[in-house]
Amino acid sequence: MDRQQISDIVALIRREVVPAIGCTEPIAVALCVTKACEALGRRPEEIEVTLSPNIYKNAMGVGIPNTGMTGLPIAVALGATIGNSEYGLEVLRNTTTESVAEAKNYMEQAQIRIDIDRETGKMLYIRVEVAAAGERAVAEIADTHTRFTRIERNGEVLYSAEEGTSGGDGSEAEVELTLRTVYDFAMEAPLEEVEFLWRSAELNVGAAEVSFEGSYGHGLGRLLHEKAEGSIFGNTLFTKILSYTSGACDARMSGAMVPVMSNSGSGNQGISATVPVVMFGREHGASREQLLRALTLSHLTVIYIKQSLGRLSALCGCVVAATGSSCGITYLMGGGYEEVTYAVKNMVANITGMICDGAKPSCSLKVTSGVATAVLSAALAMEHRHTTSLEGIIDDDVDCCIRNLTTIGRCGMRETDKLILKIMTEK
């Protein structure tokens, strides 16, 4: 692997593995509101938010950090009152009890309208228009959670991704990957180039530890953590992996003011790609280098799969993220590239098709299912037991297996996606 290829992949990982506070869909909306308000230059009297269906779906039922509230209105209000766009997906990190009270008052005074754009054709699209004293400003985000594509003030274009004017966040060219490239990079990259991934271990395991001290969501992580001894779960490494992963998700989905390291725009994906690998590695005495290489393999596998799946879909992100962690665990078990391909095939044969019905506290249940499958898939792979091309959607070519998975999620589940949103909005 040449130096330029290594440099490009490192840059890709740095773009995709970033800190986030709160669920990334409502936080991306808050970020867009903040940017529009900054362009306006004052606090708006009116805010009109237009969202693609998948953004709306993932923002309906999730807790907003440090507010005790769920959903978009409070996220919009905080974006307008205390947001700072320089913080990216940590845009609301300055939220305090006082600022929440201020945002609640603002919600009563301002006109806030939130609509779904069912014609956009984009899975990830946010448009915010703000107005005050006869002046107006617009900000748009598309394709990724922090990619501004247009900023206007009083009809003047301050930034356009298409026109290439200055002043916004661009989108870099995509790096083409295969699973072989992913594996080779993880094994060969200079450690100093991937050292930053250690932060994902610190943040995401830390989020789990926060969850054990409080009452968050459905408390799945805490239940597994506290009931392991002398219960049906057992005090095992497997239970520890499940409890820490679900615990971090419990805290995040319920609005705990804790940062996590996200992957491809999702905190839950970042958690699922990180925590199982770290817990397995620690229990088995893995060296720092081994853990870093396992984390690199896991995170980059997720990025690779998301390249063809897309940011948002009807396919639950835990399927993708758990596939990454299964690869990382397989490596820590002593597996090489062949065993890693077996783990991927076992994952694709098992939980493909799990639906995403929005971000909410019960995401921890799905994350736990995905991670449990990751461990089982890795264990089977190390025995050279794997699904074959005679079975379902599995192909001899592992990259083709991955494309089969993502094609189902991206294309085959489109009608499923529409039906999910219809059910959610008509309850």
N, C-alpha and C positions, 0 to 999 in steps of 0.2 A: 504494500500500500504506500503510494508516494506521499510526499509532504503536503502537496496541495489538496489531495483527497482527505487527508487527516484534518487539515485546517478547515475545509468546507464542512466536514461532519461535526467538528467541534462547534463551529458557528451555528449549525443547525440545532444541535442539542441545547446550546445556550439560548436560542430563540424560543425553544419549545418547553424547556424545563425552567420555570420561573416561579417565584413566590406569589401566592394569592391569599387574600383574606376573604372568606365567604364564597358561596357558590358563584362560579364565573359568569353565569348568564345574567342574573340581576346586577352583579358587579360591573359587567361590561355595559349594561344599560346606564348605571350610575356614572360610569366613566364617560360615556357619550353625552349624558346630560351636563356633566362638569365641563367638558370641552365646549359645548354649545354656549354655556353660560360665560365661560372665559372669553369666547369670541364676542359675545354680546357686551361684555364689560360691566355687567351689573346683574343683580338678582332679578330673575324674570317674574313677570306677573302671570304669564301663561306658559305652559309646557305641553307640547303635543308629541307623544312618543308612538312611533310605528315600528312594529316588530315582525320578523318572520315567525311563522308558527312554532318552530322548534325553540327559538329563544323564549317565546311566551310560555311554552310548555314547561321549560326548565326553570322558569322564574316564578311560577304560580305558588308553589307550596313549600318553599325553602326558607329557612331562617336567615334574617339579615343580621350580620354581626353586631353584638352589643346593644340590640334594640328590643329583644323579646318579641319581635314582630316578624311576620312572614310576608312575602310577596313584593310586588313592584312599587306600589305607591311610596312606601317609606324609603326604598332604595333611590327612587327618583328625587324625593325631597332632600335626602342627604347629599345626593350628587349636586343639587342646586345650592345647598347651604354651606357644606364643609368640604366638598370634594376637591382633590388636587390631582389634575391629570398627569402630573409628573410621576405619580406613584404607580401608574399602570393598574394592574389588577389588585393593588393594595390601595386603591383610590379612596376608600373610606377608613383608612387606618387611624385617622384622627377623631373617630367617633367617640363621644363621651356621653355620660348621662345628660349633661346640659345640652349638648348638641342634638341629642335625640328629642328632647323636649322642644327645642327650637324648630326642628324639622316637623314635628307633629303640628305645631302652631302654623307653620308654613303651609302644610297640607290643607289646612282649613281656610287659609286666605287665598292661596293661588289656585288657578284653574289648571288642573292636571288631567290630561286625557291620554288614555293608553289604548291603542288599536292593534289588531292583527292585520298584516298585509298578506293576504292569501294568494296574491298574484305575483309576488316578487320572484318566485322561482329559485331564490337563494335559501339555503338552509340556515345561514347565519347572516342576518341583516338587522341593523338598528338605525333608525332615523329619528333625530330629535330636533324639533323646532321650538325655539323659545322667543318670547316677545315681552317688551316692557317699554312704556313711554313712546310708542310708535316706532320702535326699532326692533329688528328681528335678526336672528342668527340660526344657522342650521349646522348640525354635525351628523355625519354618517359613518357607520362602521360596517364592514362587510368581510366575509370569508374567514377571518380570525378575530378573536375577541378584542384585540387591541389595534386592529388595522383601520385607521381612519382613511376613508376614501374621498371625503369631501367636507370642506368647512367653508361656510359663507357668513357674511355679515352685511345686512341690508342689500342683498343681491350681488354683492361683490364676492367673487371666488377668492378666498384666502389660500385654499389648498385643494387640489384635485389630483387624485392618484393617476387619472388618465392623462391630465394635462402636464403633470410633472412639475407644478409650481412648488415653491418651498413652504415648509411649515407644518408638515404632518408626518405620521409614521408610515414608512413605506413597507413594501413586501418583497423580501429577497427571493431570488430564484430557488426553486426546490432542488434538493440534492437527490439524485436517483439512487435508490438503495435496492439491494436484494438481501435475503437473510444471510447469505454467505458474506456479503460486504459488512453487514451488521456484526456478525460474529468475529470476523477478522479484525475489524476496528476495535471491538471490545478487548480482544486479546493482545493487540499490538500497539494501541495508542499509548504514547508516553503518559505516565501517571500524572504528571503535573498538568497535562491538558484536560484531564477529567476529574481532577481533585475537587472542583466545585460541586460535583455531585454528592460529595459527603454531606453537604448542607441539606440535601433532600432527606438523608437518614436522620439528621438531627431534628429537623422541623417536623417530619411526618410521624416519627416515633414519639416526639414530644407532644404532638396533638393527641395521640392515644393516651399518654399518661395524664393529660389534662382531663380526658373523658372519665378516667377511673375515679377522679376526685369529685365529680359532680353528677348531675342528672341531666343527660342529654339524649334527645330523641327517644328511641325505644329502649335504650340502655343495653343493647345487645353486647357490646364490647365489655361493659362492666359486669354483666351477668356471667359471661364466659370467664372473665378474669377472676371473679370472686367465688364462683361456684365450681371451679376446676377441681379442687381437692375434694375427694370423696363423693363425686357426683357422676352422672352418666357421661359427662364430657371427659373426665380424667385430667390429671395434671401432666399434660404432655406438651411436647414442642408443637404438635399440630394445633392443640387448643390455644397455645400462646400466640401462634401465628394468626389464628382467627380472631382472637380477642383484641389484639393490638390493631389489626387492620380495621375491623369493624368499629372499634372504639374511636379511632381517628376520624372515621366517617361519621359516627354519631355526633361528635363534637362539631365538626364542620357543617353538617347539614342542619344543625339546630341553632346555628348562629353564634357559636363560641368565637370570641375575639382572639383567635389563634391563627397564625399564618401556616400554610402548608405549601409544599413544593408541588406545583401542578405539572401536568404533562399534556401537551397538545391542547391546551385550553381547559383542562379539567383537573380540579383538585382531587376528586375521587380516583381518577386514573393515575395521578401522581402517587397517591397513597397506596393504591393496589400494586403499582409497579415497584414500590420502594420497601414498604414495611415487611412483607413476607420474606423478601430476600435478606433484609437486615436481621430479622429474628432468626432465620435459619442459620445464617452465617455466624452470628454471635454464639448460638448454642453449640455449633460444631467447631468453634475456635478458628474461624477463618481469619487470615491475616488482613491487614488494611488493604493491601494490593488486591487480594482475592475479592474482597467485598466491593472495592471500587470497580473492578472489572465485571463483577456480577451485576452491579447497579447500572453500569454502562450498557451491558447487554440487554437488561430488562427495559430501561428507558428508551434505548434506540430501537428495540423491537416494536415498542408501542408507537413510536414516531413513524416507523416504516409502515405499519399496518394502517395507521390513520391517514397516511398519504393517499391511499386509494379508497378508504372508507369515507373520509370527509370529517369535518369537525363535529357535526351533529347529525344524528340519524335516528331511526326507530330501533336500532341495535344498541343495547346497553353497553356503555363504555367499559364495564367491568370485564366483558368478554375479551376485549382487546388488551386491557391492562393486565389481567390475570395471565394471559398468554405470555406477556413480557416477563412477569415474575416467575412463571414456570420455567422459562429459558434460563433465567438467572439462578434459580434453585438447582436446575439440572447441572449447570456448570459447577456450582458449589458442591454438588454430590460427586463430582469427579468426571462429569460427562464432557464430551467433546462436541464438535459440530454435528456429527451423526445423531447423537443422543438428543441434542437440541432440536433437530428437525423432527424427531419422534415425538418430543413433548408438544411441539406446535400441532402436529397432526392429531394427537390425542385431544388437545384442547378444541380444535376445530370440529372434531367428531362429536364432542359432548355438548357444549353450551351455546353453540351457534343458534341464533334466533331468539335469545332472551330479549324481551322488549324493554325499551326506555319509555317509561310513562312519567317523565319529568323528574326534576331534582326534588327530593323530599327526605324526611328522616328515615323512611324505610329503604333508602338506597343501601344502608348498611347490611340489610338482609341479602341483597343481590351481590354486593361486594364480597360478603362471606361465602356465598355459593361459588363465586368465581375463584376465590383464593383456595377454597377447599379442592376444587377441581384442578387448580394449578399444581398443588402438592401431589395429588394422585397421578396426574399426567407425568410429572417429573419422575416419580417413583417407578411407574411403568416403563418409561423411556430408559431408565437405567438398567432395566431387565431386558432391554431390547424387545419390549412388547409394545406394539403400536398399531394403530388402525392403518388399513391399506387401501389401495385404489379400488378394491372390490367392494368397499363399504361407502355408500352414500356419496357425499361431496368430496371425499378425500381423493387426492391425486398423488401419484408417485413424486411429482415435482412439488416441493414444499412451498415455493413461491406461488405456484398455481393454486395450492390449497388456500393460501392466504387471499388470493384474488377471488376464489370462490366464496369465501367468507364475506369479503367486503362487497362483492357484487350483490349478494343476498341482502346485506344491510343497506346498501346505497340504493339499489334498484328494486329488488324484490319486495322490500318492506315499505315502499312508499305509501301504498294504500293503507297498510297497517298504521303508519304514522298519522295519516289523516283521521282514521277511525279512533285512535288513541286520543287525539286532541278533541275530537267531537264528544267523546264520552266524558273527558275531563271538564270541558266547558259547559256541558249540559246537565251536570249533576245538580 
